[in-house]
Amino acid sequence: MHELVSQRGGMSRRAVLATSLAAGAVAALGAATPAATALPAGAGPAPAADWFADPPRSVRPKFRWWWPDGLVDPDEIAREIDQIADAGFGGVEIAAVHHSVKDKSVLDTARHGWGSRPWLDGVEAALRRAARRGLTVDLTLGPSWPVAVPGITPDDVAAAQELAYGRASVPGGTTYQGPVPEPVRPAAPGVTRRQLLTVQAARVDPANSTRKETGLDLASVRDLTATVTGGALTWTAPADGDWVLISYWQRGSGQQPESGPHSSPAAYAVDHFSPAGTAAVTDYWDSLLTPSLKVLLKAAGGAFFEDSVELETEGLTWTAQLPDAFEKRTGRSLLPYLPAVVLDKSNQVFAFEAQVTRQIRHDFWETVSDLFNRHHLHALKTWAHSLDMALRSQPYGLQTDAIASAAILDIPEGESLGFKNLDDYRCLAGGRDMAGRTVLSCEAGAYNGTAYSTTWDRFLRTMGGAYAAGVNQTVVHGFSYATAPQASWPGFAAFSPYNGAPGYGESWGPRQPTWGHVDDISGYLGRVHRVLQAGTARADVAVFRQTGYTATGIGASWFTATGVPLGWTHQFLSGPLLDLPSATVSGGRLAPDGPAYKALFVEGDFFYGSAPTLAVTDARKLLELAEAGLPIVLFGAFDQAQTPGVPDDGETDRLRALTARLLALPGVVHVTDKAAVGDALARLGVTPDVRYATSSTLLNAHRATDDADFYYLCNGKHAETVKPAVAAIDHDVTLRGTRRRGATVPYLLDAWTGRAVRLARYTQDGDDVTLRVTLQPGETVIIALGRPGLFGDRHGNRPYALASDADDVLFTGRGLTVRAGAAGTRARTTRLSDGRTVTTTLPSVPDPITPAAWEVEVEDWYPGSAATRTERVQRTLTLDALAPWSRIPELADSAGVGRYRTRVTLPDDWTASHGAVLELGQVSDTVRVTVNGTSAPAVDRLHPVVDVGPYLRRGDNSIEIEVATPLINRLRVAQPSVFGTAARQDHGLVGPVRLAPYAQAVVS
């Protein structure tokens, strides 16, 4: 049995429950102890070697686990939990997704729909097996997305609502006599009720009209609702211009979850802005959860999950509470402003004068945001906690304050598919860190049209930048349940076929040839998560955002374009975060115990024409922060600041009085040129924690504990679509350490091998450590700055190298060691930290070796006798030159596992002072190396170079390189109707492969 062990020592609550469940004692566990709270930064003993090398299940990556509703077998469920656990993953999220099943008659919702008895049996089997294996199980709040539950109809008060509009033109001086204008869009199927909210007349104002929006005069809006009799009205328009009648109808949206139906009765999306909508969700779950399931949730439950808020309506997303909530929030009636917010298929219809329209729309969506956060997220989180579960959610998709939402959630989540760039993650990270939470999750690896052709190196390139932007949990998209009726080889896949073509993301699992190597991937991800969940996040600058949307791709002006390439880090804050308990200043830092921002940057609202807007309450808070010593940079015309919403009488004057006081403070700098932002920060004495001399594609994330500062470094880019491609980097980097008692030394943490070793060549200036960083595109490295002795290091305060003409300087078991691989002089000179300069003589180094021939055994995968069966055909061939399988006639359409074997001969003078690195060149997809029968450490997929020195010997040596490929080349010919349009991909070992010897010696 695998048990989760608490970091405090002893067995965790979940492990105790798992042990009891394994013994069949479910009935005795009705009253479980509360969940243990997360450790504060630095709590417990300093990190030992296995702290990094063997990360616990709790920080390992998870899978989104797609089920064909309840058409699952408990034995298969347990088997798949074992597969995921054996592969080194930490949990699953059960999601009902089956876009690939077009014939919904094969999924009988009455017998095995979502929420049915078979579905519950599957959930129970998953939880029970997960408890025994130490995994956690997350549950989506409804089938597919958005959140929906059976038992409500589109007409119910708990169902998702929309505001539809109708219109009729009335020329000036003429009379309209007839029915209230019908909605321009018909109601969705199943919607039988509607309610007239109001009818208005407004004069058309051509000056405010655009190609898409009809301009109206706000002062002319008049309410005609009282004149409606029997569904009709009579009204004569004034003679001064043309007029329009506008009717507004409240009705259900009739939206069902994606790719439904999933249940019987059918599920409908709930109202996300009212208590009734949330109660429909929680009441339904309370009816599902038996006592035994509740106990199992305590043992292996993780979080309830909500996907992005994809409410789809023909009109305006609505709830009956909106008018009252708007008036309570603003002191004004919403109804006269409705023309400026009503939508037609997501498009604005009417507009008033531009500034007023902006202000109205801001007030409206802020009200919607408040309702969403209060009645949906807060209420769901409270309910989840009552079951010892967390709430994980993607709080975006509408024009709501996702930054504030992230501060509410236990686990906010972004996604690699929907997010445009890294700033989208930084929005959620700001909410997480200001609220004192730890985890920012990511739905990772959903690439359109790449089913069975996704490579892990693409996945790693995507996640490399996301981790630098604050992500520290990965939910891999995804793992499909084994089979479903009419599924074809290699099994049921949630999104393939998708409209007759390959779908989104992958269906990882044993059906994939790379699965045999996947624990290398899960180990790497788990170690990255381990570091990035340690202690608390640190960011240089907080960027204040008046409108807290995310998933927009809108960045942070100077910081995104110029600051990040210079080492700066930033996160986004919105107004509600300034009211959190953490929003205090100490030592010039905002939230000193959390992200500890060194400065606050405020610019115009990008979502509304970069207008220099501030709410009075936010301006007052900024003034308080600045007076407490927080440096602030204002970019834009904030001497003429405007309110983001419609101002009350005198509100603009009060705002400008506050901004005038703010601008007069010595710790506040006002700039109007974006290029001046860097100089403004310098004037304030603010510098980044990571610094280098020239612009670079290096990205970084910083976490701090009582024992160490952890720096995650990635050679990546702001967005995957950015061109040109990232190039290799090789330059000095200065890292700032936290002032601690005693000496500070740097450690290199290799997330692929799990090794943590003290660095041997660097310079130090106070708390700053400068070292050389060399990274290939997408490659990452983790550096820790802490006291001697961390991670099991035994080199203490030994001298280190300040400079050397050796290729490398490292600490080995024998002490400070220099290494060189280039031909030429054998003497290497090293300047040490104790003031000495030492010359070390190295033995001669043989020339690099390029193997001349390869014996290749290929395990070629074919469709078997059933959808879940794979036939493996063995092929053997000899290659005089390496090439991708697509260009080798015998392997042109092959997919599977290839084992490349060769032999190399090392000279007689090869000694224990010699070694070599094996350079693999181009290889796809996953790879493992064995030398003389000994497995080498895991291979970095983005820089496939392996130190094989410990495994070599003089004379004859055998080398085996095992490569696993995606399935796409086989599926192109096995299922041409779906995958036939895909081009052959260049998988296999392409090289060039080279064994590059080196020599090393201890520095005396």
N, C-alpha and C positions, 0 to 999 in steps of 0.2 A: 504494500500500500504506500502511495506517495502522500506525504502529509505537509500541509503548510505550517511552517514554524514561525511564530511571532518574532519580530525583531527584538522584543523585550526579553526573549528567552522563554523556553517552555513551549507548550502547544497552544496554537491559536484557537479561538472560539470555533472557527470553521473546521479545524483539524479534529477537535474534540467531537464535534457533531458528526464528522465523516466517520470517525472510528465507531461511534455508536450506531450509525446507520449500517455500517458494514456488519455489525453484530446483530442487526435486526431489531434494534431497540428504538424504533421510530416513536412508538407510543409514549416512551418515557421522556421525550425531549420537548414537551409542550412549552416549557419556560426556559428559553435560552438566555444566556447572559448577553448584555448589550455588546455591540461591535466595538473592538478596540479602536481608539482614536489614532490618527496618524502621528508618527514621531515628529517632534519639532526638529529644526535644523541642528544637525550635529548630535542629537540625542543618542545615547548608547556608546559603545566602544568605538574607537577609531577604525576605519575600514581595514580589514585584513585582506589577504590575497583573494580569497574566494568571494568576498563582497562584490567584486567586479567580475571575476571569472565565471561564477555560477549564479547568475541572477535568479531570484525566486520567481515562481509562477506569477505572482501578483504584478510583476512589471514586464512580463513577456508579451509578445504580440498576440492578438486574438484574431479569430476568423469570423466574418459575417457568414452565417451558416444558413443556406437557402433550402427551405423545405417546400415540397409541393403540397402546401396546406397540411392536412392531417393524414395524408396518404403515406404514412411512414410506419416502419416496423420497429418496435422497441429494441429487438436484438441488433438490428442494423444501426440504430441510434447509438447504442452502447459501443458497438464496434467502431463507429466513426469518432466517438469521443476518445477511444483508445488510440486511434490513428493520429488524431490531433495532439494528444498528450505525448505520444511516443516521438512525435516530430519536434517537440520542444516548445509548443505554444502554450499560452496561459489561459485561454478561455474562448468562448464562442458567444455569438449573438444569434439567436434563433429568429429567422425572418421568413415569412411566407411570401415567396417571390417565384413566379413561374411564367414570365413573359414568353418563354419558349413554347408553352403549351397553348396553341391556338384553339384547339378543339376542347373547349371547357367541359364538354360532356364526359371526358375521361376523368375529370376530377369531380366526383359526386359530392357537392357541398353538404347535402343532407346527411351523408354517411361519414365523410371524413373531411369536412371543411375546417377552417380555422376556428378554434374554440370547441371543436367536437370532442367526443370521448376519445377517439384515436389520437387526436392532436394532444390532448392532455396526457394520455398514456406515453406519448413520445416525449413530452416535456418532462414528465416524471422520470422516465428512463435516462434522459440526458442529465438531469440534476443528480440522480442517484449515482450514475457512473462518474460524473464530474466530481462529486464529493469524495469518491474513493481515489480519484486520480489527482486531486488538488487543483482542479480547474474551476473557473467560475462561469456561470451561464447568465447571459443577459437576455432579456425578453423584450421584443418590440411591443409597443402599447396597443397595436392593432395590426391587422394583416396589411402588409405592404405599406403604402403611405398615401395621403396624410393620415393622421390618427382617425380611426373609424371603428365603430363597434356595431355588432348586430343588435337588433331590438329597437332601433329608432327608425323613423321614416323621415323623408325629406321635409315633411311638414311639421315635425316635432320642434319644440322650442330648443331642444338640445342639439339639433342638427345645424350644420354650417349654413349661414345666411348670406344673402346678397341683396344689394340695393340696385334695382333695375330702374331705368329712366325711360320716359317717353317724351316726345317733343312734337310741337306743331308751330309752324310759322304763322304770325298774324301781322299783316301789313298795318302801318299806322293808320288810325281812323276807321278800321274795319272791325267787324264783330265776329268772334268765334262762338259758335253755338253747336254743341255736340258732346260726345262722350269724352271723358278724361282721356288724354292720349295714352294709347296702349304702349307697353314696353317695346323698345326697338328690337329686343331679342326675346324669343319665346322662352318659356320656362323649360327647365330640364325635365326629362321623363320622371314621373313619380311626384312631381311638385303640383299639388292641386289647390293650394291656398296661397293667397297673397293679401297684403294689406296696404292700402294707400297711406303713405306717410304724409305727403303734402303735395300741393300743386302751386306752382309759382308762375309769375310772368316777369320777364326782364327785357329791357330794351337792348337791342343789338348795338354794340360799339365797334365799328370797323377798325378803329385805331388799335384795339386790343386783339384783333383777329389775326390768326396765322393760318397756314395751309391746313393744319390739323384741328385747330381750336377756334370755336366761334367766340369772339370777344363780346363781353356783356358789361353793362354799366351797373356796378354794385349798388349805387344809390337808388337805382330804379327797381330793384327786386321787390316784388310785392307778393304777399301770401293770398292765394285765392281759394284755399281749402274750404273755408266756410261757405263759399258760394256753390259748392258741389252738392247736387241733389240727385239722388237716384243714379249716381255714376256719371252724371253729365253736368256741364256748366255752360254759362253764357257770359261772355266778357268782351267789352269793347276796348280796343287798344287806343291809347292816346295818339294824337296825330304826329307827335315829334319823333319820327323814325320808325324803323321796323322793330317788331317784338317777337318773342318766342315764349310759348307756353311749355313748361317743363313739369312732368309728373314723376313722382318717386314712389316705387313700389317695393315693399319689403316682402321677401319670399325665400324659401329654401333654395340652396344652390343645387341640391340633388347630386352632389359629387360623391362618387364611390372610390374606394382605394384603387390604386394602380393595378391593372391586369386582373381585375376581379371578374365575376364574383368569387369570393373566398369563403363565404359562409352561408348558412341557411338558418334564419332569414339573411338577406344581403345586408352587409354593413354599409353605413353611410358616414361620411366625414362629420365630425362634431364641430360645434361652435367653439372656436379656440379663444373666445373673448368673454365668455360668460360662465358663471358658476354651474349653470345647467349642463353645458357641454362637457366640462371636466367631470362633473358628477356622473354623467352617463358612462364615462370611461371607467372611473373607479368603482362604480356600482357593478358594472359588468364583470370586472376582474374579481371583485369580492365574491361574486356568485360562482366564479370558476375555481377559486383557490380553496381546495379542500384542506383540512387540517394537516394531512400528510404532505401536501405540496408546500404549505407554509413552513413546515419544519425543514423540508428540503431546500427551500429558498434561504433559510438561515444558514444552512450548511454549505451551499454552493451557489446561491444567487449572487449576482453582481449588481446589475443596474437594469431598470426599465429604460427603454430607449425610444426616442422619437426622431425620425428622419426629418430632413429639411421641410419647412412649412410650405408645402406646395398646394395652397388652396387655389383652386381654379374656378373662376366664375365668369359669366358673361358680362356682369356688371361690376359693382364695387363690393369688395369684401365688407361684411356688415355684421352687426349684432344689435339687438333691440335696445341695449343699454347705451349705445353710442351718444345719442343726443343729450341725455342726462349727464353722462360722464364728461362730455365736452363742455357743457355749461358749468359743471362743478369745477372743472380744471381751469377754464379761461374766464368765467364770469359772463360769457356771451352765449347766445343761442347759436347752435350749429346751422339751423335751417336756412337762414339767408345766405350762408356760404356754400351750400351744397353744390351749386353749379361748378364751383372750382375744383371739387374733389370727385365728382361722379365719373365713372369710367365706362367705356364701351370696348370690350375685349382687350382690356389692359391699356387702352389709349385714353388720354384726357380728351374731354369733349368741349368744355367751355373754359373761359378764362376771364378774369377781371384785369385791372392794371397789373403789370408784371410784379412789382414788389408786394402788393397786397395779395396776389395769387400765391406767391411764394410763402408768405406768412400764414395764409389760411391753410395751405397744404401741410406746412410744418406743424401747426397746431393740431390738425386732424390726425396725422400719423403719430404724433406724440401721444395723443389720447388713445389711439389703437394700441400703441406700444405698452402704455400703462395697463390697459385691460389684459393684454396678452401675458405680461409678466406677472400680474397679480392673480388673475383668475385661472390661468393655465399653468405656467411654470411653478409659481409658488405653491399652488394647490396640489399639483402632481408631486412635487418634491416632498411636501408634508406627508402625503399619503404613502409614497414610496418608503419614506423613513419609518413609517409605522410597521412596515413589513421587513425592516432591516435591509432594505434595498436602497441603492442610490438612484439618482435620475441623471441620465446622459442624454443630451439632446443637441441637434443641429438647429440653433435658434434663429434661422434666417430663411429668406424666401419671400418675406413681405417687407414693406418699408417701415420696419420697426427697429428699435435700438437693440441690436444684437450684442453690442458691447455691454450694456446693462444686463441683458439676459444672461450673458456668460458669467457675470458676477453672482447670479442667483443659483445657477446650476451647480450640482456636485461635479459634473464632468461636461463641460462644453465640448462640442466636436465640430470640426471642419471637414472638408473633403477635397481630395486631389482632383476630382473631375470638375466640380462646380466652382472652385476657387480660381480666380484669374491669376493671382500672383501671391507673393509671400505676405503682403500687407493685409490680405484678407485674414490670414492666421493671426497676425499681430493685433488685429482688433479683438479677437476672442481672448488672446493671451493677456491683454490689458485688463479685461474683466476678471479673468481667472486670478491673476496675481494681486490685484487690488482687493479682491475678496478673500485672499489668503488660502485659496485652493491650490491643489498640486497639479492635477492632470488636465492637459489639453489633448483630446483625442483626434484622430484623423481617419476617415473612411478612405482607405488608400488603395490605389491601383486600378481604378475603374477607367479604363481607356476604351473609347468608342471603337467598335469593330475589330478588337484585337483578341477575341476569344481563341485560345489555344495557340496564340503566337506571341503572347506577352513574355518577355524575358525578365529575369530577376534583376539584371543590371539596369533595365529601364525603371523598374520599380524603385531601386535604390537611388537612382539619380533624382527621381521625383521626391523621395522622402528626405534626401540629403538637405535640400533647402528648407523643407517644411520643419525639420528639427531645429534648424537655425532660427526659425521664426517663432518658436515656442512650442511646437508639437512635442509630446513625449509619451504618447500611446498610439499604437497602430492597430486598427481593425482592418485586416486584409480583406479585400473585396475579390473573391470570397471562396467559400467551400460549398459545393453543391451536394445535396443528398444524392445517394448513389443512383437511384433510378426512378422512373415514373412511366406510366403507360405511354407507348409510342415513342419512347426515348431511343435514340440511336447511339452507337458507340461514340465516345467512351463512357456514356451514361447521361443521366438527366443533368442539364445545365440550365441555370435560371434564366440566362439571357441569350442562349444560342440553341436553335436559330432565332434571330431577332429580325422580324420582317423579312425572313428568307435569307438573311446574311449573318455573318458572325456578329455577336453582340458585345455588350460591355464587359470588360474585365475578364477575369479568368475563373475557371472552376478548378482550383488547386486540390490536390489530394493524391492518393495512390494511383489514380488514372494518369498522372503526369510522370514522365520519365525522370524529371528533376526532383521528385519527391524523395528519392533516396539520399539526396544531398541537402534537403531542406532544413535539417537541423543546424547546418552552418548558417543559414539565413536567420533562423529564429534565434540562434545564439547571438549573432551580431546585433539584431534589433533589440533583444532583451538587454544587452549590455549598454547600448545607447540609451534605452529607456531608464535603466538603473541610474545612470549618471544624471540624466536630465530630469529625473524625479527626486534627486537628492537635494536636501536643503531648500533654498528659496531661489527664485529667479532674480537676476540682476539685469537691468536695462539702463542705458545711458540717459535716454530722453523719453518723456511722455509727450505724445502729440495729442492735443485736445481736439476732439471732433464734435462739432455742434449737432451733427446728425449721425447717429451711431449705426448706420447700415453696414453690412459686410456682404461678401460674395459679389462685390461690385468691381474689383480691380482698381479702385481709386486709391492712390497712394498718399504719400506724405511730402509732397513738394520736394524740398531740398534733400531731405533725409533719404528718400527712396532713390533718387537719381544720383546724388552726389555723396551723401553721408555714408551710406552703406558701403560703397566701394572704398571708403577711407577707414572703415572699421567701426563706425557708429552703429549702435543698436537702438531701436525705438519700439514703443508700443503705443496703442491708441486708448484714450480715455474719453468717455462722454460724461455729460453733466451729472447723472445719478451717481457715478463713481466718486465724485467729489464730496458726497455726503456719507461715504462709508467711514467706519472708525479708523481705517488705515490712512485716510487722507489728512495726515498731519506732516509737519516738517520738523526735522531735527538734523542739526549739522549740515544744513543746506540740502537735505535729501527729502523728497516726497515719498511717503510710505517707507520710512527708514528700515523697518523690519521685514519688508517684502521686496518689491522690485527696486527700491532705493533709487528712484530717478534723480539725476543730478540737475535737471532743468525741465521746464515745461515749455513746449512750443505751441503757439496758437496762430492759426492762419484762417483765411476766409473759408466759408463753407463750400467745398467743391461740389456738393450736391445741388447747390442753388447759386450757380454762377459766381462762385468764390466771393460772395458777399461777406463783408466783415461783420459777422453777427455774433452777439453774445446775449444770453438771457441775463436779466438783472441779477438773479440769484447766483448764476455762475460767475458773473463779473465780481460780485461781492466776495465769493469764495476765492477767486484768483487773487484779489487784493489781500485777503487774509493770508494766503499762502506766501505771497511775495513779501508781505510785512514780516512774516516768520522766517524769512531768509531764503526762500526758494528762488533761484534764478529763472527768469521768464523771458522768452523772446516772442514778440508780437510781429507777425509778418502781414502787412496789408494796411489799409486805411482805417485802423482802429481808433484814430482820433475822431472819426465820423462813424462810430459803430452803430449798428442797427439791431433791433430786436429780431430774433428768428421768427417769432410769432407776431400776430396782430397786437400792436402795443395798446395798453391802456392809456388814459389821459396822463400826460407827464412822464410816462415810462421811458421814452427815448431820452428825455433830459436827465432822468436819474441814471440811466445807463451811461451816458456820456460823462456825467460827473464822476462816476466810479472809474471809468477808463482813464479819465484825466489824472486822477489820483494814482492809478496804477502806472501810467506812463511816466509819472514824475519820480518814481522810486529809483534809487541807484542800481538796484538789482534787476531792473527791467530794461530791455533794449528793444527799441522799435525800429524795424527795417521795412523798406518798401521794395527792395531789390532782392530777388531770391539768391543771387550770387553772394549777398552780404551775410547770409545766415551763419556761415562758418566763422566769419570774423566776429560776429556778434557773440557766438558761444565762447570764442577765445577771449573777448573782452570780459566776459563774465567768469573766466577762469575754469570753464567746463571743458574737459577733454574725455575722449572715449577710453574704455578699459582695454581695448585692443587697438594697437596703433602700428602703422607701417608707412614707409616713406612715399609710396606712389599708389595710385588707384589700382585696385585688385579685385578679382572676382571671389576673393575669400569672404565667406560668411561666417558668423560666429554666434554662439549662445553661451551665456555665463550663468552658472549656478554656484551658490556659496553655501558651505556648511561651516560648522565650528572648526572642522579639521582641515578643510581644503577649499580652494577655488577651482571649479571645474570649467574648462573651456572646450566646447565642442567647435571644431573648425571644419568647414566644408568648402571645397572649391566648386561653387555652384552659381546659380543665377536667380534673379528676381522672379522670373517666369519662364516656363518651359518653351514658350514661343519666342523668347528674346533671341535675336541674332546679333552678331555672329556667335557661333558655338563657343563654349568655354574652352580656353587653352590651359595648358599646364602652368602652374605657378611655382616659383622658387625664389623666396625673398625672406628677409628677416621680419619677425613679428615680435612686438613687445606686448606682454600681458601684465596687467596690474593685479597684484595679490592683495589680499586683505591683511592689514597690519595685525600680526599675531606675535605672541611671545616666542622667542627663540628663532632659529634659522628657518628659512623657507627654501625648499628645493622643488624642482619640476619633475613630474613623472609623465611618462608616455603610457597611455592606456590603449592597447590594441583591441578594438571591439571584435575583430575577427578571431583572434586566438585566445582572448581573455587574459593575456599577459599584461601586467602593470610593472614597468621597470623605471628606475630612476634615470633621467636624462643625464648625459655625461658632458655635453658641450653646450654652453650658454654663457651669457653675461648677466650680471645683476647690478641694479642701481636702486638701492633702497628696497621698496616693495615691487619694483618692476623687474621682470625677467624677459630677456631678449633671446630668441632662438630662431633657428632657420626652419622654415616650413616649406616643404616641397610636396606638392599634391598634383596628381593627374586630374583631368576633368571628372567631377562627381565624387572624387575620393575624399575621405574624411579622416580626421585624427582627433583624439581627445587628449588634452593636457591637463594635469592636476598640479596645482601649486599648494604645497603643504609642508608640514614639518618632516624631518627625517624619520624613517621607520614606518611610514604608511605602506599599506598593501604588502606587508611582509618584507619590505626592503631592509637589507642588512648592511648597506654601505654607509650609513650614518652621515657623519660630517666629513667624509673623505674629500680630498681635493678633486676638483673637476676641471675640465678643459675650457679655457676661455677662447682658444683658437688652435687650429691644427691644419697642416696641409695634408693630413690623411683624409681618405674618403669619408670615414665615419669614426666617431669616438663613442664608446659604449662601456657601460659597466657589465662585466661578466662575473661568473663565479670566482674568477682569479683576480678581479680588481679592474681598475681603469685600463681599457684596451683600445688600441688603435687598429683600424682595418683599412686595407687598400686593395683595389683590384686592378688598377692600371699598371701597365708595364712601365719600366723605367727605374729610377732610383729606388733602392730598398729602404732608405732612411726617411723617417717621417718626424717632423718637429712639432711639438705640442707645448703651448704656453698654458701653465696651470694656475689655478686660483690661489695657490699658496705662494705665488711669485716666481716659481721655478720655470725654466724652459728646458724641456727634455727631448732628446733625440732617440728615437726607437728604430732599431733595424729589423726589417721584416724579411722573411724568406722570399725567394723568387716566386712569381705567380705564373702558372701555365696560361697559355692562350685560351680564350673562350672556345667552347666546343659547340658546333651545330650538328646534331645527329643527322646521319646520312640516310637512314632508312627506318621505317616504322612497320611493325606488325600490328595490325588492327583487328580486333574482334568487335563486331557490332551486334548488339541485341536489338533487332529491328521490330518495332511494334506494329501490329495489324489488328483490325477488328476481329473479335472472337465470335463464338457461337451465340452470345447474348450481349446486350448493351453494356454490361459491366464486365465482360470477359475480354481479355487481351491476349492475343497469340504473339509469342516472341520467337522470331526466326533468327537463328544465328548465322552470321556472315563473317568470313575471314578473308582478309586481303593484305597485300604488302604495298606500301607506298614509298616511293623514292622521294616524293615531295608532298608536303602537306597542302590540302585544299579543302574548301567547304564541301560538305556532303552533296550539296546541290550541283557541284561540278565534277563529282565522281560518278561515272555512269551506274555503277552497282548500287549507289546510295542516293541517287538523285531525288527520289521521293520518300526517303527513309526518315524515320524519327525514332528515337530511343536512346540507348546508352552505348557509347563507344569506348573501348579500352585500347589506348595507344601504348605500345611497348617498344622500348629501344634500349640499347646498351652503349655505355660510354666507358672509355679506358682512361684512367688517371695515371700520371707518371709515377715512377718508383720513388721519387723524392717527395711525394705527397705525405704530409705529416699532420699531427694533431693541430698544428698552427694554420692549416689550410681549411678552406670551406668553399662554398659556391652558392650562388643564387640561381634558381631556375626561372628564366623569363619565358612566359608562355605566349606572349604576343596576343593575337586575336583568338578568342575562344568563346564558344556559345553553346549552351547557356551556363550551366553550373559545372564545376570542375573540382576534382580531388587529385592529389598527387601522392604516389607511393614510391619510395626509394629503397631498394634492397629489402623489400618486404615490410618496411616501416612506413606508416602513414604520416605524412607531413601535416602541419597545422592547417586549419581552414584557409582557403585562398580568397584574398580580397578580389571580389568580382570586378571592381573598377580599376584595379591595378594588379593584374595577375602575375606577381613576382614572388617566389617562395624561397626563403633561406633553407636550403637542404644540406648545409654544411655538416650538421651533426650525424647525418645518415650516410655520408660518402666514405669511401675507403680507397686506398691505392689499388691500382689494377682495375679489374672488371666491375662495373656497377650497372644494375638494372633500374630503369625508370619506367613507371607506369603513370599515365595521365588518363583519368576516367572522366569523360564528358557526357553530360545528359542534355538533351535538346527538348524544345517544345514539340507539340504534336502536329503543328500546322502543315508541314510538308506531306505527312501521311494523309491527313484529312482532306487535303486538296484533291487527292485522287480517290479516297474512300467515300467522300461525300461531296462530289463536285457541285451538287445543286445548292449547297450552302457555302462551301469554302473554295469552290473552284475559281473564283475571281481573284483569290490571293496569289501573289507571286511567290515563287520558291524563295525560301529564306536561307541565308548563308550560315548554317549552324555547323558545329563540329570544331575540331582543333585546326586552326588556320595558320597560326604562328606569326612570324618566325619564332621557333623555340630555340633557346640558347642557354647553355650552362656557362655561367660567367664565374670563374674561380676568384677567390680573394685570399689574402694572407692577413693574419692578425697577430698581435703580440701585446703583452702587458707593458704598460708604461712604468718604468722603474722609478 
